[in-house]
Structures are given as C-alpha cells and as structure tokens.
Amino acid sequence: MVTKQKRPIFLDLRRIRFPVTAFTSILHRISGVVLFLSIPFLIQLLAMSLANEIAYERAVELLNEIWVKLFLWIALWSLLHHLLAGIRFLFLDIDVGVALEQARRSARWVNIVAAAGAVIIGWVVLL
C-alpha cells in the first residue's frame, strides 16, 4: 500500500524564489564567513600600523588603494548585516516578531538598513 508521490524537482536555483526571510538568513551566514575571513587581513593591517613609522606609512598607502577600500566596504556591510540579523534572530528566539508578516518586515528592514548603513558609513569614512 505504499504509494510514491510525484513531487516536482527544482534543481535550477535560478528558478527558485526564496522568501525574504530565507534571503536574510543566507546573507547572515555569508556575512559571518566574510567577517571570519577578513580577520587575518585586519589584524595584519593593525599590526602594520603599530609596528613602526615606515610600516604605518605602508598601511596608509594600502588603505588608499581601491581594492582595499572595496574590501573594507564589504567587511563593513558584513559587520552591519551580521549584527542586525543576529539581533533579529535573538528576538525571534524569544518569540518576538515570529508572526509571518512581522518576520518578513523585520527581514526587509535588516537588509535595507545594513545596505544603507554600509553605503552611508562607507561613503563618509572610506571615500
């Protein structure tokens, strides 16, 4: 009496439409990985700036390069997104905002505020 159900298989990730809550969750994980991978570079940059005067000048030169500014901008977005999404998930853990529409709204706000904050802070600090 076992019947097999025919279920659709969607293996093409371009065709799958994720809800905003899933998108926020995925970005939270990505931002955590980016933060983790940026730690050695940031520690090296700090060590260079504290070593001596020549190393400090080299660190300043490095900070003026476009690829370093782009990296720092991505790290800034990662920090903001990870912080805001982490706070959101803590509230969800204590059953605040778990209703579907509230969860969607908070996920949208996390994505918008993290991106806008990275643009604004990055524009002021990095440029």
Backbone as CSV, one residue per row, in Angstrom:
resi,resn,N_x,N_y,N_z,CA_x,CA_y,CA_z,C_x,C_y,C_z
1,MET,0.779,-1.201,0.000,0.000,0.000,0.000,0.826,1.273,0.000
2,VAL,2.073,1.146,-0.191,2.923,2.327,-0.238,2.823,2.946,-1.621
3,THR,2.424,4.202,-1.663,2.337,4.901,-2.944,3.398,5.986,-2.989
4,LYS,4.001,6.082,-4.125,5.012,7.120,-4.310,4.336,8.373,-4.828
5,GLN,4.620,9.487,-4.172,4.067,10.754,-4.632,4.999,11.356,-5.665
6,LYS,4.432,11.873,-6.714,5.229,12.564,-7.711,5.355,14.010,-7.271
7,ARG,6.524,14.385,-6.894,6.775,15.757,-6.470,7.640,16.450,-7.508
8,PRO,7.399,17.719,-7.706,8.257,18.439,-8.650,9.663,18.606,-8.072
9,ILE,10.647,18.489,-8.922,12.033,18.656,-8.502,12.567,19.921,-9.152
10,PHE,12.954,20.871,-8.326,13.509,22.120,-8.814,14.996,22.146,-8.474
11,LEU,15.810,21.762,-9.420,17.242,21.773,-9.192,17.901,23.018,-9.756
12,ASP,17.165,23.805,-10.518,17.695,25.029,-11.086,17.504,26.149,-10.068
13,LEU,18.587,26.556,-9.391,18.497,27.551,-8.326,18.058,28.914,-8.830
14,ARG,18.208,29.162,-10.129,17.763,30.447,-10.677,16.250,30.532,-10.733
15,ARG,15.577,29.385,-10.728,14.116,29.363,-10.815,13.453,29.356,-9.446
16,ILE,14.195,29.083,-8.414,13.630,29.044,-7.071,13.573,30.475,-6.536
17,ARG,12.411,30.874,-6.057,12.249,32.205,-5.492,12.220,32.076,-3.971
18,PHE,13.290,32.558,-3.350,13.383,32.488,-1.902,12.558,33.603,-1.259
19,PRO,11.913,33.328,-0.137,11.263,34.405,0.596,12.323,35.312,1.235
20,VAL,11.926,36.515,1.597,12.882,37.482,2.125,13.526,36.982,3.423
21,THR,12.808,36.190,4.192,13.381,35.657,5.431,14.511,34.671,5.143
22,ALA,14.341,33.851,4.121,15.401,32.910,3.743,16.600,33.659,3.174
23,PHE,16.321,34.680,2.375,17.386,35.501,1.807,18.197,36.169,2.919
24,THR,17.525,36.694,3.932,18.204,37.315,5.069,19.033,36.288,5.836
25,SER,18.498,35.098,6.004,19.230,34.039,6.703,20.489,33.637,5.937
26,ILE,20.375,33.511,4.623,21.536,33.154,3.809,22.585,34.262,3.865
27,LEU,22.130,35.520,3.767,23.072,36.644,3.855,23.731,36.731,5.229
28,HIS,23.004,36.325,6.272,23.590,36.300,7.615,24.753,35.306,7.676
29,ARG,24.584,34.180,7.069,25.664,33.179,7.038,26.837,33.655,6.187
30,ILE,26.531,34.241,5.029,27.592,34.759,4.157,28.360,35.871,4.855
31,SER,27.646,36.760,5.531,28.326,37.859,6.218,29.205,37.341,7.353
32,GLY,28.781,36.273,8.012,29.622,35.680,9.051,30.910,35.102,8.481
33,VAL,30.812,34.455,7.332,32.006,33.896,6.684,32.942,35.018,6.244
34,VAL,32.365,36.082,5.665,33.195,37.218,5.230,33.897,37.857,6.428
35,LEU,33.192,38.018,7.527,33.825,38.577,8.728,34.959,37.679,9.225
36,PHE,34.707,36.381,9.242,35.735,35.448,9.700,36.970,35.500,8.798
37,LEU,36.744,35.537,7.490,37.878,35.556,6.562,38.607,36.900,6.543
38,SER,37.956,37.964,6.973,38.609,39.275,6.980,39.465,39.506,8.221
39,ILE,39.329,38.678,9.216,40.079,38.870,10.468,41.593,38.882,10.251
40,PRO,42.190,37.941,9.532,43.648,37.983,9.365,44.140,39.262,8.679
41,PHE,43.418,39.708,7.643,43.819,40.934,6.951,43.731,42.139,7.889
42,LEU,42.671,42.231,8.654,42.502,43.370,9.553,43.531,43.348,10.684
43,ILE,43.853,42.170,11.176,44.889,42.068,12.213,46.255,42.448,11.644
44,GLN,46.546,42.005,10.423,47.812,42.361,9.777,47.900,43.864,9.556
45,LEU,46.804,44.471,9.145,46.768,45.916,8.931,46.981,46.666,10.246
46,LEU,46.376,46.202,11.304,46.583,46.810,12.621,48.021,46.640,13.080
47,ALA,48.584,45.452,12.895,49.972,45.215,13.296,50.931,46.098,12.508
48,MET,50.651,46.273,11.212,51.494,47.156,10.395,51.438,48.585,10.908
49,SER,50.247,49.036,11.266,50.108,50.423,11.693,50.757,50.672,13.049
50,LEU,50.949,49.631,13.831,51.535,49.796,15.158,53.019,49.460,15.218
51,ALA,53.566,48.864,14.177,54.946,48.373,14.218,55.963,49.509,14.288
52,ASN,55.997,50.347,13.272,56.913,51.483,13.241,56.399,52.496,12.233
53,GLU,57.150,53.555,12.063,56.687,54.649,11.212,56.610,54.240,9.733
54,ILE,57.586,53.463,9.270,57.591,53.040,7.865,56.421,52.095,7.595
55,ALA,56.181,51.163,8.505,55.071,50.230,8.340,53.733,50.967,8.413
56,TYR,53.659,52.010,9.245,52.439,52.809,9.331,52.163,53.508,7.998
57,GLU,53.209,54.067,7.397,53.031,54.725,6.097,52.601,53.718,5.028
58,ARG,53.136,52.524,5.088,52.737,51.473,4.149,51.265,51.092,4.357
59,ALA,50.837,51.027,5.617,49.441,50.716,5.911,48.518,51.814,5.373
60,VAL,48.934,53.073,5.501,48.138,54.180,4.961,48.079,54.095,3.439
61,GLU,49.204,53.773,2.803,49.210,53.591,1.349,48.280,52.454,0.938
62,LEU,48.302,51.392,1.712,47.441,50.247,1.428,45.962,50.632,1.548
63,LEU,45.648,51.439,2.551,44.263,51.862,2.748,43.767,52.787,1.644
64,ASN,44.666,53.406,0.914,44.266,54.289,-0.170,44.064,53.557,-1.495
65,GLU,44.383,52.275,-1.546,44.181,51.503,-2.772,42.707,51.118,-2.912
66,ILE,42.234,51.110,-4.137,40.804,50.912,-4.395,40.323,49.526,-3.983
67,TRP,41.141,48.498,-4.190,40.694,47.148,-3.842,40.594,46.973,-2.332
68,VAL,41.440,47.686,-1.579,41.358,47.618,-0.115,40.106,48.346,0.367
69,LYS,39.804,49.486,-0.270,38.581,50.209,0.094,37.350,49.361,-0.207
70,LEU,37.356,48.666,-1.333,36.244,47.787,-1.671,36.121,46.651,-0.654
71,PHE,37.252,46.067,-0.281,37.254,45.013,0.729,36.711,45.523,2.053
72,LEU,37.143,46.720,2.464,36.664,47.283,3.729,35.180,47.616,3.662
73,TRP,34.707,48.035,2.494,33.290,48.312,2.327,32.475,47.026,2.467
74,ILE,32.950,45.952,1.883,32.270,44.667,2.012,32.318,44.178,3.458
75,ALA,33.455,44.366,4.111,33.564,43.972,5.516,32.636,44.812,6.396
76,LEU,32.486,46.090,6.063,31.567,46.950,6.804,30.129,46.479,6.626
77,TRP,29.733,46.166,5.380,28.388,45.637,5.161,28.203,44.327,5.930
78,SER,29.220,43.482,5.907,29.131,42.203,6.611,28.921,42.414,8.099
79,LEU,29.658,43.352,8.661,29.522,43.632,10.087,28.120,44.138,10.413
80,LEU,27.631,45.100,9.642,26.303,45.647,9.900,25.215,44.591,9.708
81,HIS,25.296,43.854,8.620,24.263,42.852,8.360,24.295,41.749,9.407
82,HIS,25.466,41.279,9.749,25.571,40.201,10.724,25.060,40.657,12.091
83,LEU,25.388,41.886,12.468,24.924,42.422,13.748,23.401,42.555,13.764
84,LEU,22.840,43.192,12.739,21.397,43.414,12.707,20.615,42.106,12.576
85,ALA,21.079,41.209,11.712,20.393,39.921,11.562,20.534,39.089,12.837
86,GLY,21.667,39.187,13.497,21.846,38.468,14.760,20.892,38.957,15.831
87,ILE,20.703,40.274,15.911,19.734,40.836,16.863,18.329,40.384,16.502
88,ARG,18.025,40.387,15.206,16.708,39.921,14.746,16.486,38.468,15.142
89,PHE,17.491,37.625,14.948,17.344,36.214,15.297,17.224,36.010,16.808
90,LEU,17.887,36.867,17.593,17.731,36.774,19.043,16.295,37.091,19.457
91,PHE,15.703,38.109,18.819,14.299,38.409,19.104,13.391,37.258,18.671
92,LEU,13.680,36.644,17.542,12.884,35.500,17.104,13.007,34.339,18.094
93,ASP,14.176,34.191,18.698,14.377,33.105,19.671,13.531,33.295,20.923
94,ILE,13.218,34.541,21.265,12.381,34.780,22.447,10.931,35.070,22.038
95,ASP,10.572,34.629,20.829,9.199,34.703,20.306,8.690,36.132,20.136
96,VAL,9.565,37.035,19.764,9.153,38.397,19.428,9.259,38.536,17.914
97,GLY,8.154,38.846,17.270,8.151,39.040,15.822,8.157,37.762,15.027
98,VAL,7.563,36.702,15.555,7.571,35.425,14.838,6.391,35.268,13.894
99,ALA,5.408,36.152,13.990,4.299,36.099,13.033,4.860,36.341,11.635
100,LEU,4.230,35.750,10.643,4.781,35.748,9.296,5.041,37.153,8.765
101,GLU,4.056,38.031,8.879,4.234,39.391,8.342,5.282,40.178,9.133
102,GLN,5.337,39.987,10.444,6.361,40.661,11.257,7.752,40.156,10.911
103,ALA,7.879,38.861,10.702,9.178,38.288,10.341,9.631,38.801,8.982
104,ARG,8.713,38.887,8.044,9.060,39.420,6.722,9.475,40.883,6.814
105,ARG,8.726,41.657,7.585,9.028,43.083,7.730,10.398,43.282,8.382
106,SER,10.696,42.530,9.432,11.994,42.691,10.109,13.138,42.241,9.199
107,ALA,12.896,41.213,8.390,13.932,40.768,7.459,14.211,41.834,6.412
108,ARG,13.141,42.457,5.892,13.337,43.549,4.923,14.111,44.694,5.550
109,TRP,13.752,45.049,6.779,14.439,46.168,7.444,15.916,45.856,7.679
110,VAL,16.220,44.631,8.042,17.631,44.252,8.242,18.399,44.430,6.940
111,ASN,17.852,43.956,5.838,18.539,44.066,4.541,18.700,45.526,4.117
112,ILE,17.648,46.320,4.284,17.692,47.720,3.864,18.637,48.533,4.736
113,VAL,18.525,48.388,6.048,19.351,49.191,6.959,20.825,48.807,6.845
114,ALA,21.126,47.527,6.683,22.525,47.106,6.538,23.130,47.675,5.261
115,ALA,22.402,47.597,4.169,22.918,48.125,2.899,23.048,49.650,2.950
116,ALA,22.027,50.322,3.454,22.071,51.785,3.530,23.150,52.246,4.501
117,GLY,23.271,51.566,5.618,24.312,51.923,6.582,25.706,51.736,6.009
118,ALA,25.905,50.662,5.276,27.216,50.432,4.654,27.518,51.505,3.614
119,VAL,26.513,51.895,2.844,26.728,52.942,1.842,27.043,54.271,2.509
120,ILE,26.262,54.640,3.510,26.456,55.934,4.162,27.770,55.987,4.929
121,ILE,28.006,55.000,5.781,29.243,54.994,6.578,30.454,54.836,5.661
122,GLY,30.335,53.961,4.673,31.440,53.772,3.741,31.737,55.034,2.954
123,TRP,30.705,55.747,2.544,30.891,56.984,1.793,31.619,58.020,2.642
124,VAL,31.250,58.131,3.910,31.852,59.131,4.800,33.273,58.737,5.198
125,VAL,33.471,57.487,5.549,34.747,57.063,6.122,35.760,56.673,5.053
126,LEU,35.325,55.903,4.061,36.278,55.339,3.113,36.594,56.229,1.929
127,LEU,35.716,57.151,1.582,35.989,57.996,0.419,36.475,59.358,0.789
